[in-house]
């Protein structure tokens, strides 16, 4: 079942983003992840969106998502590259199985 990683960001500094973006994209791809939403400005239709950017990745399942997130490559080499670049909230959520899908909310 597809799993989603959401990254909400408030940038503090424009410096250093290019290297982080390249490194994280390669690491995500190596773990089978792909971009669904890439550094997009989100439009708040209701409520307040306190972030500047929203990124969403899809992985084959939660196991693949966690393999990426907890990998030494990401935690020890890539994640430190974003230190000082801004504030981040990161969420992981499993998708729904097609058998659970409903046409109504």
Backbone bond lengths (Angstrom), bond angles and torsions (degrees), N, CA, C in turn:
res aa  C-N    CA-C-N  psi(-1)  N-CA   C-N-CA  omega(-1)  CA-C   N-CA-C  phi
1 X - - - 1.442 - - 1.526 108.39 -
2 X 1.304 117.10 129.41 1.457 122.31 -178.31 1.530 110.88 -56.24
3 X 1.327 115.77 141.82 1.457 122.87 176.65 1.522 108.51 -122.75
4 X 1.321 115.83 147.65 1.463 121.36 -174.43 1.516 110.98 -121.39
5 X 1.326 115.47 138.25 1.453 122.99 175.89 1.524 107.04 -114.85
6 X 1.329 116.44 120.21 1.455 122.68 -179.39 1.520 108.91 -108.05
7 X 1.323 116.36 130.50 1.457 121.62 177.80 1.519 107.42 -121.49
8 X 1.330 115.06 119.67 1.461 122.23 178.16 1.522 106.72 -108.60
9 X 1.328 117.15 127.97 1.460 119.92 -172.18 1.521 112.73 -132.05
10 X 1.332 113.63 142.13 1.459 123.21 168.00 1.525 105.27 -118.61
11 X 1.306 116.09 108.98 1.467 120.41 -176.40 1.519 110.61 -75.16
12 X 1.318 115.21 139.21 1.453 121.42 176.92 1.519 110.97 -109.80
13 X 1.323 115.50 -28.97 1.454 120.44 -176.73 1.519 109.98 -141.82
14 X 1.326 117.21 136.09 1.470 119.23 177.42 1.531 112.70 -79.20
15 X 1.321 117.05 -16.62 1.458 121.49 -176.79 1.527 111.38 -76.72
16 X 1.303 116.78 136.67 1.451 121.89 174.64 1.513 115.46 94.11
17 X 1.329 117.63 -9.58 1.458 120.69 -176.81 1.526 113.09 -67.22
18 X 1.320 118.10 -38.03 1.466 120.64 -176.00 1.522 111.51 -59.06
19 X 1.315 116.79 -46.64 1.469 120.03 -179.54 1.527 110.34 -65.33
20 X 1.338 117.57 -45.07 1.464 120.40 179.96 1.523 110.90 -60.53
21 X 1.331 117.38 -47.53 1.472 121.00 -178.26 1.525 111.99 -59.32
22 X 1.318 116.80 -42.39 1.465 120.88 179.41 1.521 110.78 -65.13
23 X 1.331 116.05 -47.55 1.464 120.70 -177.29 1.532 111.29 -65.29
24 X 1.339 117.41 -43.75 1.464 119.32 -177.47 1.527 110.37 -69.31
25 X 1.316 118.11 -37.60 1.466 120.80 179.14 1.526 110.71 -61.88
26 X 1.320 117.38 -42.17 1.465 121.37 178.76 1.527 110.81 -65.24
27 X 1.327 117.01 -41.07 1.462 121.55 -179.11 1.531 110.90 -67.81
28 X 1.320 116.97 -43.10 1.463 121.27 177.69 1.531 109.35 -59.36
29 X 1.329 116.80 -47.83 1.463 121.15 -179.30 1.527 111.54 -61.63
30 X 1.324 117.05 -38.49 1.464 121.21 179.32 1.529 111.86 -63.67
31 X 1.323 116.45 -23.43 1.465 121.68 178.24 1.532 111.82 -100.59
32 X 1.317 116.66 14.61 1.457 120.90 175.70 1.511 114.67 82.27
33 X 1.329 117.31 9.17 1.456 120.80 -179.93 1.514 111.92 -85.61
34 X 1.319 115.43 160.33 1.461 120.98 177.91 1.525 109.13 -146.34
35 X 1.311 115.69 152.74 1.466 121.25 177.71 1.525 110.38 -74.79
36 X 1.318 116.83 136.82 1.460 122.56 168.36 1.522 109.63 -109.38
37 X 1.326 115.96 -40.26 1.467 123.09 175.72 1.517 105.35 -131.24
38 X 1.330 116.06 127.46 1.465 119.59 -173.54 1.521 110.89 -118.65
39 X 1.320 115.64 106.03 1.467 123.56 175.30 1.526 111.89 45.75
40 X 1.281 116.11 48.81 1.453 121.39 -176.65 1.515 111.26 -91.62
41 X 1.302 115.39 148.13 1.456 119.64 168.61 1.515 106.35 -78.01
42 X 1.318 116.35 129.53 1.459 120.03 -179.40 1.522 109.34 -92.79
43 X 1.293 115.74 146.07 1.454 122.10 177.73 1.524 107.95 -101.99
44 X 1.307 116.64 117.69 1.463 120.66 178.30 1.525 108.33 -79.01
45 X 1.320 116.14 114.80 1.457 120.99 177.23 1.520 110.79 -88.71
46 X 1.313 115.18 -23.07 1.459 121.55 176.66 1.517 107.10 -155.71
47 X 1.291 117.20 142.22 1.455 120.18 -178.92 1.513 111.26 81.65
48 X 1.315 115.27 -163.50 1.457 121.84 -173.98 1.520 109.37 -124.55
49 X 1.306 117.51 128.70 1.456 123.20 177.96 1.524 107.32 -105.56
50 X 1.309 116.95 109.26 1.463 122.82 -173.50 1.529 113.97 -88.76
51 X 1.312 117.48 13.56 1.454 121.09 -174.34 1.526 110.30 -115.32
52 X 1.325 115.90 160.80 1.460 120.68 176.36 1.524 111.86 -94.78
53 X 1.324 116.63 -28.55 1.450 120.31 -174.34 1.526 110.86 -140.14
54 X 1.329 113.50 149.45 1.458 121.80 175.55 1.521 107.69 -130.62
55 X 1.321 116.32 129.43 1.452 122.03 175.91 1.523 107.17 -126.09
56 X 1.320 116.26 140.15 1.460 120.95 177.76 1.524 109.12 -133.07
57 X 1.322 114.92 128.69 1.453 122.34 176.34 1.519 108.94 -111.93
58 X 1.312 117.62 149.28 1.460 122.81 173.00 1.521 108.55 -115.44
59 X 1.320 115.94 137.60 1.459 123.39 175.64 1.524 107.53 -123.50
60 X 1.312 117.16 161.30 1.459 120.96 -178.85 1.522 112.07 -58.58
61 X 1.335 116.40 -36.68 1.461 120.97 -179.17 1.525 108.79 -164.05
62 X 1.341 116.25 176.21 1.464 120.43 -178.79 1.524 111.01 -64.27
63 X 1.321 117.45 -32.21 1.458 120.20 178.57 1.532 110.77 -62.14
64 X 1.314 117.61 -44.01 1.469 121.29 178.41 1.523 110.97 -66.26
65 X 1.329 116.42 -40.63 1.469 120.92 178.02 1.525 109.84 -60.58
66 X 1.330 116.89 -47.52 1.466 120.47 179.79 1.531 111.71 -67.13
67 X 1.322 117.32 -33.61 1.467 119.86 176.92 1.526 109.83 -61.38
68 X 1.331 117.24 -41.67 1.462 120.63 175.34 1.524 110.42 -63.90
69 X 1.341 116.35 -55.79 1.466 121.46 -171.92 1.529 112.28 -60.23
70 X 1.309 117.77 -38.91 1.461 121.34 -176.25 1.528 113.29 -95.15
71 X 1.323 116.96 3.56 1.467 119.11 179.96 1.521 110.72 -65.62
72 X 1.318 115.85 146.41 1.466 120.66 175.84 1.519 110.55 -59.01
73 X 1.332 116.31 -39.21 1.464 120.29 -179.48 1.523 110.61 -56.60
74 X 1.340 117.44 -47.42 1.460 119.34 -179.76 1.527 112.11 -74.11
75 X 1.312 117.67 -51.58 1.467 120.75 -173.72 1.529 113.73 -66.69
76 X 1.321 117.79 -37.85 1.470 120.35 -173.60 1.520 113.96 -98.23
77 X 1.330 117.44 -27.24 1.461 118.86 -175.67 1.524 113.36 -110.59
78 X 1.331 117.59 -42.42 1.462 119.89 -172.27 1.524 113.12 -92.47
79 X 1.316 117.75 -48.07 1.466 120.18 -178.24 1.529 112.32 -56.09
80 X 1.337 119.96 -40.24 1.466 119.37 177.56 1.534 113.79 -59.87
81 X 1.338 117.88 -21.50 1.465 120.51 179.08 1.523 112.22 -65.72
82 X 1.338 117.90 -23.60 1.460 120.17 -178.24 1.526 112.78 -90.78
83 X 1.334 117.73 -4.77 1.457 120.47 178.64 1.526 109.94 -58.26
84 X 1.315 115.91 130.21 1.458 121.66 -179.81 1.514 114.40 83.69
85 X 1.337 117.34 -4.61 1.462 120.05 -178.84 1.524 112.58 -85.92
86 X 1.332 116.86 -17.12 1.457 119.28 -179.37 1.510 111.71 163.68
87 X 1.327 114.75 -167.58 1.456 122.12 176.89 1.521 107.71 -111.72
88 X 1.339 115.73 141.63 1.460 120.38 -173.73 1.520 111.04 -134.91
89 X 1.303 115.28 141.65 1.452 122.89 165.63 1.518 104.98 -119.62
90 X 1.328 116.50 132.56 1.461 121.38 -177.00 1.528 107.84 -127.95
91 X 1.317 116.11 128.45 1.462 122.51 -178.76 1.509 110.11 -125.88
92 X 1.317 116.03 148.06 1.460 122.17 173.94 1.523 107.88 -123.74
93 X 1.330 116.01 139.03 1.462 120.28 179.64 1.518 109.91 -148.03
94 X 1.327 116.23 137.78 1.459 118.71 174.70 1.519 109.99 -77.37
95 X 1.321 115.74 147.82 1.460 119.95 173.79 1.523 108.90 -77.96
96 X 1.301 115.41 -172.29 1.458 118.97 178.34 1.523 109.50 -105.87
97 X 1.295 114.97 148.72 1.447 121.81 174.56 1.528 107.55 -70.98
98 X 1.300 117.38 142.57 1.476 120.30 -179.34 1.527 112.29 -55.31
99 X 1.338 117.17 -29.65 1.462 119.15 179.15 1.526 111.64 -70.77
100 X 1.344 117.28 -18.90 1.464 122.10 179.01 1.527 111.97 -92.94
101 X 1.301 115.56 -8.74 1.454 120.86 -174.66 1.525 110.95 -65.46
102 X 1.302 114.89 136.85 1.453 120.94 177.17 1.522 108.22 -124.88
103 X 1.288 116.16 152.47 1.454 120.01 177.86 1.525 111.68 -85.63
104 X 1.293 116.67 -3.45 1.460 121.04 178.82 1.523 109.27 -127.95
105 X 1.298 115.89 157.86 1.469 121.35 -178.58 1.514 109.16 -84.06
